[in-house]
């Protein structure tokens, strides 16, 4: 059986994409805090309260970057679409920011990274559809992230957390995210609950360096891999992790499904 650590290494392309979006963040600082919504195009910087009035088709370029704290972005049933996940671009960048909300029943799709959150705090993503991305939401070195009531379908990976604390992933639907739906690496004090997960090689993956993780009341269907995978069978501290009431078929270790 293929396991996560063998199937989802960071490729050079993903690393290069992260370099590009961090450079993009540096260029965004201090620019055009409240742009005219009618002038927003791909590679734009937005802040404060912004409603997308039409869809953006970002052909071989990034989508938008958030450049102020205390920002609310409403997709307003519109889409931000890229040129395919093999190209090193990001749909929405949130770097070194606090108090950001992304909502609005729109679509973020066909990027290498749909939403990239880095070194940020109190970010809320809700009622957004993610499709056709290599990684739909990539979060690093951040805290108080809420990802609630979204849909993730036909991505390579749904959500990936690296060194994240005090965050919640809840009430989301995942379908056909090939390698993984939710992955946690080196993270602590996080809650993953009430998600519906279908057709992933790894439904939920938590590495052995993550602590105080709560996995509760997640429901898995149409499994073709491992529903809950804790460190590919490595040493796991059950005392410092709470795993209960998950409806699943296959887990590592074997005792986690009911």
Secondary structure, DSSP 8 states (H G I E B T S, - for coil): ---HHHH----HHHHHHHHHHHHHHHHHTTS-TT--GGG--TTEEE-SEEE--S-EE-TTS--EEE-SSSEEEE-TT-EEE-S-TTS--EEEEEES-EEEEEESS-EEESSSEEEEEES-EEEEEES-EEES-SEEEEEEEEEEEEEES-EEES-SEEEEEEEEES-EEES-EEE--SSEEEEEES-EEEEEES-EEES-SEEEEE-TT-EEEEEES-EEES-SSEEEEEGGG----STT-EEES-B-S-EESGGG--
